Amino acid sequence: MKSHSGTIFDIKRFAVHDGPGIRTTIFFKGCPLNCWWCHNPESQNLEPEPILRPSSEDIEIIGKTITLSELMEEIRKDIIFYDESGGGITISGGEPLMQPEFLNAILKQCKKEKISTTVDTTGFSSLAVIKLLVGKLDLYLYDLKFINDEKHRKYTGVSNKSILKNLQYLDSEKESVIIRIPIIPNVTDTKSNLQDLGTFISTNLQTIKNVNILPYNRLGEGKYPRLNRPYKFANQLKTPSDKELNNIKNELETYGLDVQVGG
């Protein structure tokens, strides 16, 4: 096994919301987006960085370099649970596509060992990186926030043109993709944005019709002061109610989509 290495900030075992079955989720550090509502702000910088421990003045460094061999040792600990539950590993972040060589090395090794793989991605990358991954993943969990490029730039800091292009390419290659829409009150859940999303998915994608809507939660808000960063939505957002989520689900289903709350 080659000594590929990458930067991660966490490994979560026995995860059940990051793809099918019981999974080990590996969180890559580094993300080109700067979403106003990001619940993993510690993932944004590629390099390790200091963060205050909760309810403490002690500082820890979040993020570390790990080799492929070291990571595979951790992954193999839970193979029995993957086999019994139909699970595997999920590579999340941050943005896994920021470290394509390390990601590719993990996928190749897992394929050799018959370990199922999922990537949770914003889709923001070059098409060359996407093409590198085709045929190597069992599932993509693909974030889709806005179709309107101006709004996407405002709330994430980057254009969505490559995101939409890459999604259409994965669709043309008949890759297994679940679109994930974060439901941010008064931001992504507006009537016009839901119409834009429903229209784009139903008219521009031939094989991808599965959508998960993910309700905003406030769990990440407390991390911002610990990182000495401002949170743009401080005390402004609340978690959508079940009724609100069901209304969104019903709206998107009118476009012929298979919609699930959560996932």
Residue frames relative to the residue before (quaternion, step in Angstrom):
aa qw qx qy qz dx dy dz
M 1.0000 0.0000 0.0000 0.0000 0.00 0.00 0.00
K 0.4222 -0.7189 0.4887 0.2571 3.60 -0.72 1.01
S 0.4942 -0.6870 0.4572 0.2735 3.56 -1.14 0.67
H 0.0723 0.7847 -0.6039 0.1197 3.58 0.66 1.13
S 0.0290 -0.7928 0.6080 0.0305 3.57 -1.14 0.56
G 0.0589 -0.7859 0.6151 0.0254 3.53 -1.28 0.44
T 0.4803 -0.6540 0.5058 0.2928 3.55 -1.34 0.07
I 0.0011 -0.7868 0.6158 -0.0414 3.55 -0.78 1.09
F 0.2572 -0.7695 0.5474 0.2052 3.57 -1.24 0.16
D 0.8115 0.0237 -0.0412 0.5824 3.59 1.21 -0.06
I 0.1222 -0.7227 0.6694 0.1206 3.50 -1.38 0.38
K 0.1070 -0.8044 0.5840 0.0200 3.56 -0.66 1.13
R 0.2004 -0.7916 0.5693 0.0951 3.55 -0.62 1.13
F 0.8244 0.2285 -0.1948 0.4797 3.55 -1.30 0.51
A 0.2582 0.7615 -0.5422 0.2439 3.59 0.98 0.86
V 0.1311 -0.8169 0.5598 0.0460 3.59 -0.96 0.86
H 0.6857 0.4599 -0.2925 0.4825 3.62 1.24 0.12
D 0.6333 0.5390 -0.3188 0.4546 3.58 1.26 0.26
G 0.7803 -0.1243 0.0725 0.6086 3.54 1.11 0.74
P 0.7124 -0.4740 0.3026 0.4197 3.60 -1.27 0.12
G 0.8365 0.2344 -0.1677 0.4660 3.54 -1.20 0.64
I 0.6622 -0.4484 0.3983 0.4491 3.53 -1.33 -0.38
R 0.0553 -0.8409 0.5367 -0.0417 3.54 -0.74 1.09
T 0.3016 -0.6583 0.6417 0.2528 3.49 -1.39 0.24
T 0.1560 -0.8009 0.5748 0.0620 3.56 -0.66 1.13
I 0.1578 -0.7770 0.6070 0.0541 3.54 -0.80 1.11
F 0.2078 -0.8061 0.5478 0.0831 3.55 -0.64 1.15
F 0.2577 -0.7645 0.5785 0.1201 3.55 -0.52 1.26
K 0.3502 -0.7178 0.5589 0.2231 3.56 -1.14 0.68
G 0.6874 0.4456 -0.3636 0.4435 3.53 -1.06 0.84
C 0.1594 0.7693 -0.6058 0.1256 3.57 -0.86 1.00
P 0.4025 -0.7302 0.4971 0.2401 3.62 -0.86 0.90
L 0.6391 0.4982 -0.3253 0.4873 3.59 1.26 -0.30
N 0.1530 -0.7556 0.6288 0.1009 3.53 -1.27 0.47
C 0.0477 -0.8493 0.5258 -0.0022 3.56 0.64 1.19
W 0.5450 -0.6503 0.4220 0.3193 3.55 -0.91 0.93
W 0.7568 0.3869 -0.1904 0.4913 3.59 1.07 -0.73
C 0.2714 0.8147 -0.4921 0.1430 3.62 1.25 0.07
H 0.2397 -0.7925 0.5457 0.1294 3.59 -0.76 1.03
N 0.7041 0.3296 -0.2687 0.5687 3.57 1.32 0.14
P 0.0067 -0.8444 0.5356 0.0100 3.64 0.60 1.03
E 0.5837 0.5815 -0.3658 0.4328 3.58 1.21 -0.43
S 0.6201 0.5588 -0.3333 0.4382 3.57 1.28 -0.22
Q 0.5622 0.6807 -0.3755 0.2820 3.58 1.14 -0.53
N 0.7170 0.4004 -0.2535 0.5112 3.60 0.88 -0.87
L 0.4781 -0.6885 0.4659 0.2833 3.56 -0.91 0.89
E 0.7129 0.4487 -0.2586 0.4729 3.58 1.01 -0.78
P 0.6014 -0.5283 0.4442 0.4023 3.61 -1.21 0.46
E 0.0296 -0.8127 0.5811 -0.0296 3.58 -1.05 0.76
P 0.5404 -0.6299 0.4419 0.3403 3.61 -1.18 0.47
I 0.0122 0.7638 -0.6453 0.0080 3.54 -1.22 0.64
L 0.4690 -0.6581 0.5064 0.3007 3.57 -1.03 0.75
R 0.4592 -0.6424 0.5311 0.3073 3.55 -1.06 0.72
P 0.5948 -0.5736 0.4068 0.3895 3.62 -1.08 0.59
S 0.8557 0.0503 -0.0663 0.5107 3.58 -1.05 0.89
S 0.6644 0.4522 -0.2910 0.5190 3.55 1.03 0.79
E 0.3842 -0.6898 0.5520 0.2680 3.55 -1.28 0.32
D 0.4614 0.6736 -0.4470 0.3655 3.55 1.31 0.16
I 0.2769 -0.7603 0.5711 0.1383 3.54 -1.10 0.77
E 0.0705 -0.7634 0.6392 0.0602 3.54 -1.09 0.76
I 0.4116 -0.6756 0.5468 0.2740 3.55 -1.24 0.41
I 0.1684 -0.7940 0.5796 0.0728 3.53 -0.72 1.08
G 0.7025 0.3731 -0.3317 0.5073 3.52 -0.78 1.13
K 0.1141 0.7855 -0.6004 0.0975 3.53 -0.99 0.86
T 0.4690 -0.6307 0.5325 0.3140 3.52 -1.28 0.39
I 0.0178 -0.7875 0.6157 -0.0203 3.55 -0.99 0.89
T 0.3809 -0.7161 0.5331 0.2407 3.57 -1.02 0.77
L 0.6574 -0.4928 0.3896 0.4161 3.54 -1.28 0.31
S 0.6471 0.5269 -0.3238 0.4459 3.59 0.93 -0.85
E 0.6629 0.5024 -0.3046 0.4642 3.58 0.93 -0.89
L 0.6688 0.5005 -0.3040 0.4580 3.56 0.94 -0.87
M 0.6538 0.5134 -0.3224 0.4528 3.59 0.92 -0.83
E 0.5834 0.5638 -0.3721 0.4509 3.60 1.10 -0.59
E 0.6634 0.4878 -0.2978 0.4829 3.58 0.99 -0.82
I 0.6548 0.5284 -0.3126 0.4408 3.57 0.91 -0.91
R 0.6787 0.5229 -0.2988 0.4203 3.59 0.87 -0.92
K 0.5316 0.6500 -0.4062 0.3604 3.61 1.15 -0.45
D 0.7867 0.3331 -0.1496 0.4977 3.58 1.09 -0.70
I 0.2688 0.7952 -0.5091 0.1900 3.59 1.19 0.37
I 0.6211 0.5550 -0.3541 0.4252 3.59 0.97 -0.75
F 0.6707 0.4844 -0.2991 0.4755 3.60 1.04 -0.75
Y 0.6013 0.5358 -0.3652 0.4669 3.59 1.07 -0.63
D 0.6785 0.5115 -0.2938 0.4377 3.55 0.86 -1.01
E 0.7061 0.4756 -0.2698 0.4499 3.59 0.93 -0.88
S 0.7864 0.3595 -0.1633 0.4751 3.60 1.04 -0.76
G 0.4583 -0.6584 0.4661 0.3729 3.57 1.23 -0.26
G 0.4399 0.7127 -0.4321 0.3344 3.56 1.20 0.58
G 0.0843 -0.7799 0.6170 0.0631 3.53 -1.24 -0.52
I 0.6312 -0.4992 0.3862 0.4508 3.55 -1.02 -0.73
T 0.1542 -0.7372 0.6471 0.1184 3.52 -1.32 0.54
I 0.1978 -0.7645 0.6042 0.1061 3.54 -0.86 0.99
S 0.0154 -0.8170 0.5703 -0.0840 3.51 -0.52 1.30
G 0.2119 -0.7991 0.5474 0.1298 3.57 -1.14 -0.43
G 0.4299 0.1716 0.8795 0.1108 1.39 -1.99 -1.53
E 0.4819 -0.6284 0.5211 0.3183 3.49 -1.34 -0.41
P 0.3814 -0.7605 0.4813 0.2110 3.60 -0.41 1.22
L 0.6398 0.5559 -0.3390 0.4083 3.60 1.05 -0.66
M 0.5334 0.6146 -0.4088 0.4130 3.60 1.28 -0.09
Q 0.7469 0.2719 -0.1733 0.5816 3.57 1.25 -0.39
P 0.0382 -0.8813 0.4702 0.0291 3.59 0.74 1.09
E 0.6448 0.5244 -0.3448 0.4363 3.62 0.96 -0.71
F 0.6652 0.4820 -0.2994 0.4853 3.58 0.94 -0.85
L 0.6311 0.5325 -0.3218 0.4633 3.57 0.98 -0.86
N 0.6682 0.5051 -0.2957 0.4593 3.56 0.88 -0.95
A 0.6430 0.5264 -0.3207 0.4545 3.59 0.99 -0.81
I 0.6387 0.5163 -0.3207 0.4719 3.59 1.02 -0.81
L 0.6730 0.5074 -0.3025 0.4451 3.57 0.86 -0.95
K 0.6504 0.5174 -0.3161 0.4576 3.58 0.96 -0.84
Q 0.6787 0.4815 -0.2982 0.4675 3.59 0.93 -0.87
C 0.6486 0.5092 -0.3208 0.4660 3.59 0.97 -0.80
K 0.6187 0.5350 -0.3447 0.4606 3.59 1.03 -0.71
K 0.6259 0.5359 -0.3268 0.4628 3.58 1.02 -0.80
E 0.7609 0.3704 -0.1815 0.5009 3.56 1.01 -0.88
K 0.4493 -0.7321 0.4166 0.2978 3.57 1.34 0.28
I 0.3845 0.6789 -0.5077 0.3653 3.55 0.96 0.99
S 0.4361 -0.7178 0.4841 0.2454 3.57 -0.72 1.10
T 0.1406 -0.8159 0.5596 0.0370 3.58 -0.99 0.87
T 0.0508 -0.7575 0.6508 0.0038 3.50 -1.16 0.85
V 0.1284 -0.7641 0.6217 0.1149 3.58 -1.13 0.58
D 0.2281 -0.7377 0.6237 0.1212 3.54 -1.04 0.91
T 0.0874 0.8534 -0.4917 0.1492 3.56 -0.23 1.29
T 0.4673 -0.6282 0.5420 0.3054 3.53 -1.30 0.45
G 0.4302 -0.7107 0.4499 0.3277 3.57 1.23 -0.43
F 0.5329 0.6332 -0.4082 0.3853 3.58 1.27 0.03
S 0.4256 0.6513 -0.5268 0.3423 3.54 -0.38 1.29
S 0.6158 -0.4858 0.4296 0.4475 3.54 -1.29 -0.10
L 0.5936 -0.5606 0.4339 0.3809 3.56 -1.21 0.46
A 0.5741 0.5993 -0.3767 0.4115 3.60 1.13 -0.59
V 0.6449 0.5042 -0.3213 0.4761 3.60 1.02 -0.76
I 0.6353 0.5245 -0.3285 0.4620 3.58 0.96 -0.83
K 0.6639 0.5053 -0.3054 0.4590 3.57 0.92 -0.89
L 0.5925 0.5801 -0.3526 0.4338 3.58 1.13 -0.65
L 0.7360 0.4496 -0.2217 0.4550 3.58 1.08 -0.78
V 0.4954 0.6900 -0.4278 0.3090 3.59 1.17 -0.47
G 0.8081 0.2371 -0.2109 0.4963 3.54 -0.87 1.02
K 0.6817 0.4986 -0.2865 0.4523 3.59 1.25 -0.14
L 0.7087 0.4113 -0.2398 0.5207 3.58 1.28 -0.27
D 0.4214 -0.6878 0.5287 0.2642 3.55 -1.16 0.64
L 0.8149 -0.0164 0.0527 0.5770 3.58 1.08 -0.65
Y 0.1898 -0.7237 0.6503 0.1317 3.53 -1.22 0.72
L 0.1542 -0.7008 0.6862 0.1196 3.54 -1.12 0.81
Y 0.0622 -0.8685 0.4879 -0.0613 3.53 -0.08 1.39
D 0.3206 -0.7684 0.5257 0.1745 3.58 -0.48 1.21
L 0.0340 0.7617 -0.6463 0.0301 3.53 -1.06 0.84
K 0.1319 -0.8495 0.5108 0.0076 3.54 -0.43 1.28
F 0.7892 -0.0324 0.0821 0.6078 3.55 0.90 -1.03
I 0.3314 -0.6688 0.6149 0.2546 3.52 -1.35 0.37
N 0.6211 0.5333 -0.3265 0.4725 3.56 1.12 -0.68
D 0.3975 -0.7611 0.4641 0.2176 3.57 -0.52 1.22
E 0.6215 0.5543 -0.3451 0.4329 3.60 1.01 -0.75
K 0.6691 0.4773 -0.2957 0.4869 3.58 0.95 -0.86
H 0.6301 0.5334 -0.3415 0.4493 3.56 1.00 -0.79
R 0.6489 0.5084 -0.3161 0.4696 3.59 0.96 -0.83
K 0.6461 0.5412 -0.3234 0.4302 3.58 0.94 -0.87
Y 0.8082 0.3406 -0.1500 0.4564 3.57 0.71 -1.10
T 0.7697 0.3139 -0.1966 0.5199 3.62 1.18 -0.26
G 0.4831 -0.6923 0.4194 0.3337 3.58 1.21 -0.38
V 0.7592 0.2884 -0.1855 0.5532 3.61 1.24 -0.09
S 0.5753 -0.5619 0.4709 0.3628 3.54 -1.33 0.35
N 0.3658 -0.7267 0.5325 0.2338 3.58 -1.19 0.48
K 0.3650 0.7689 -0.4769 0.2194 3.61 1.22 0.07
S 0.6897 0.4515 -0.2899 0.4863 3.60 0.88 -0.87
I 0.5948 0.5754 -0.3591 0.4315 3.59 1.09 -0.67
L 0.6980 0.4551 -0.2694 0.4828 3.57 0.87 -0.96
K 0.6348 0.5309 -0.3228 0.4592 3.58 1.02 -0.81
N 0.6745 0.4942 -0.2951 0.4624 3.58 0.93 -0.90
L 0.6289 0.5309 -0.3311 0.4616 3.56 1.05 -0.75
Q 0.6585 0.4962 -0.3088 0.4742 3.58 0.96 -0.81
Y 0.6255 0.5255 -0.3435 0.4632 3.58 1.05 -0.65
L 0.6471 0.5055 -0.3233 0.4704 3.60 0.92 -0.85
D 0.6204 0.5352 -0.3293 0.4693 3.57 1.07 -0.75
S 0.6706 0.4982 -0.3034 0.4582 3.59 0.91 -0.88
E 0.6919 0.4489 -0.2654 0.4993 3.59 1.17 -0.59
K 0.3953 -0.7536 0.4382 0.2894 3.57 1.37 0.05
E 0.2355 0.7602 -0.5538 0.2448 3.54 0.98 0.92
S 0.5002 -0.6442 0.4901 0.3075 3.58 -1.20 0.57
V 0.0904 0.8121 -0.5589 0.1409 3.57 -0.43 1.27
I 0.0998 -0.7259 0.6751 0.0861 3.52 -1.16 0.78
I 0.3060 -0.7434 0.5667 0.1808 3.57 -0.75 1.05
R 0.1392 -0.7811 0.6057 0.0609 3.56 -0.95 0.93
I 0.1158 -0.7921 0.5987 0.0276 3.54 -0.75 1.12
P 0.2723 -0.7526 0.5714 0.1815 3.62 -0.57 1.07
I 0.2622 -0.7734 0.5597 0.1408 3.57 -0.80 1.02
I 0.0008 0.7962 -0.5992 0.0834 3.52 -0.22 1.39
P 0.4547 -0.7320 0.4243 0.2782 3.62 -0.41 1.19
N 0.8572 0.0742 -0.1195 0.4955 3.53 -0.96 1.06
V 0.6542 0.4686 -0.3168 0.5021 3.57 1.26 0.30
T 0.8201 0.1216 -0.0526 0.5567 3.59 0.51 -1.16
D 0.6706 0.5205 -0.3037 0.4326 3.61 1.20 -0.31
T 0.3861 0.7295 -0.4905 0.2796 3.59 1.20 0.27
K 0.6548 -0.5287 0.3716 0.3919 3.55 -1.20 0.57
S 0.6851 0.4924 -0.2963 0.4476 3.58 0.87 -0.95
N 0.6683 0.4940 -0.3171 0.4569 3.61 0.94 -0.77
L 0.6414 0.5110 -0.3251 0.4709 3.58 0.98 -0.79
Q 0.6337 0.5141 -0.3272 0.4766 3.59 1.04 -0.74
D 0.6375 0.5265 -0.3217 0.4614 3.57 0.98 -0.86
L 0.6732 0.5004 -0.2917 0.4598 3.57 0.90 -0.96
G 0.6761 0.5023 -0.2942 0.4517 3.57 0.84 -1.00
T 0.6662 0.5043 -0.2980 0.4615 3.57 0.96 -0.89
F 0.6624 0.5112 -0.3145 0.4483 3.59 0.88 -0.91
I 0.6918 0.4837 -0.2929 0.4491 3.58 0.78 -1.01
S 0.7207 0.4694 -0.2620 0.4377 3.56 0.84 -0.97
T 0.7634 0.3837 -0.2085 0.4759 3.60 1.03 -0.65
N 0.7568 0.3933 -0.2093 0.4782 3.61 1.10 -0.59
L 0.7257 0.3607 -0.2260 0.5405 3.58 1.24 -0.27
Q 0.3130 -0.7888 0.5072 0.1501 3.56 -0.82 1.01
T 0.8053 0.2810 -0.1219 0.5077 3.59 0.95 -0.86
I 0.6724 0.4797 -0.2984 0.4782 3.62 1.14 -0.50
K 0.1304 0.8066 -0.5595 0.1391 3.55 -0.45 1.24
N 0.5762 0.5904 -0.3806 0.4177 3.60 1.27 -0.06
V 0.0248 -0.8076 0.5868 -0.0531 3.55 -0.79 1.10
N 0.1320 -0.7408 0.6526 0.0892 3.55 -1.05 0.87
I 0.1704 -0.7519 0.6231 0.1316 3.59 -0.96 0.83
L 0.1881 -0.8172 0.5438 0.0323 3.52 -0.70 1.20
P 0.3281 -0.7781 0.4985 0.1961 3.62 -0.42 1.17
Y 0.5444 -0.6041 0.4780 0.3321 3.54 -1.08 0.78
N 0.0018 0.7641 -0.6437 -0.0412 3.54 -1.14 0.69
R 0.5065 -0.7039 0.4371 0.2387 3.54 -1.17 0.64
L 0.3555 0.7890 -0.4587 0.2017 3.58 1.26 0.09
G 0.7050 0.4850 -0.2787 0.4360 3.59 1.07 -0.62
E 0.4830 0.7122 -0.4288 0.2751 3.59 1.20 -0.39
G 0.6823 0.5217 -0.2945 0.4191 3.58 0.94 -0.87
K 0.5767 0.6043 -0.3826 0.3948 3.59 1.22 -0.28
Y 0.5924 0.6274 -0.3673 0.3472 3.59 1.07 -0.68
P 0.6897 0.4398 -0.3139 0.4821 3.65 0.78 -0.81
R 0.6191 0.5442 -0.3491 0.4458 3.59 1.12 -0.58
L 0.6927 0.4123 -0.2516 0.5356 3.57 1.27 -0.46
N 0.4027 -0.7244 0.4510 0.3311 3.56 1.38 -0.04
R 0.5134 0.6019 -0.4390 0.4259 3.54 0.93 1.00
P 0.4682 -0.6531 0.5019 0.3200 3.62 -1.10 0.56
Y 0.2550 -0.7291 0.6094 0.1789 3.55 -1.23 0.55
K 0.4068 -0.7780 0.4251 0.2206 3.57 -0.40 1.25
F 0.7465 0.3663 -0.2156 0.5119 3.58 1.13 -0.55
A 0.1925 0.8288 -0.5112 0.1210 3.62 1.17 0.43
N 0.8643 -0.0248 -0.0395 0.5008 3.55 -0.80 1.18
Q 0.5525 0.6293 -0.3911 0.3817 3.61 1.16 0.44
L 0.7723 0.3591 -0.1681 0.4962 3.58 1.09 -0.65
K 0.1210 -0.7629 0.6283 0.0922 3.51 -1.22 0.58
T 0.5977 -0.5627 0.4258 0.3806 3.55 -1.22 0.44
P 0.4869 -0.6724 0.4637 0.3095 3.63 -0.80 0.91
S 0.4882 -0.6577 0.4923 0.2945 3.56 -1.11 0.71
D 0.6634 -0.4832 0.3826 0.4244 3.57 -1.28 0.28
K 0.6344 0.5326 -0.3322 0.4511 3.58 1.01 -0.79
E 0.6616 0.5036 -0.3068 0.4632 3.58 0.92 -0.89
L 0.6598 0.5064 -0.3070 0.4626 3.57 0.97 -0.82
N 0.6546 0.5032 -0.3161 0.4673 3.57 0.98 -0.79
N 0.6159 0.5332 -0.3475 0.4643 3.60 1.07 -0.66
I 0.6423 0.5053 -0.3140 0.4833 3.59 1.03 -0.81
K 0.6254 0.5409 -0.3245 0.4592 3.56 0.98 -0.89
N 0.6802 0.4925 -0.2903 0.4588 3.58 0.87 -0.98
E 0.6267 0.5453 -0.3304 0.4480 3.58 1.03 -0.80
L 0.7101 0.4545 -0.2654 0.4677 3.59 0.84 -0.99
E 0.6181 0.5579 -0.3440 0.4340 3.59 1.11 -0.59
T 0.5617 0.5966 -0.3964 0.4141 3.59 1.18 -0.38
Y 0.6591 0.4862 -0.3040 0.4866 3.60 1.28 -0.29
G 0.5911 -0.6094 0.3531 0.3931 3.59 1.25 0.33
L 0.4754 0.6813 -0.4248 0.3596 3.58 1.21 0.44
D 0.3908 -0.6734 0.5760 0.2491 3.56 -1.24 0.57
V 0.0144 -0.8570 0.5108 -0.0661 3.56 -0.08 1.32
Q 0.0600 -0.7817 0.6207 -0.0017 3.54 -0.99 0.94
V 0.3706 -0.6936 0.5683 0.2420 3.55 -1.07 0.77
G 0.7821 0.1762 -0.1839 0.5687 3.57 -0.64 1.13
G 0.2833 0.7596 -0.5603 0.1699 3.53 -1.28 -0.28
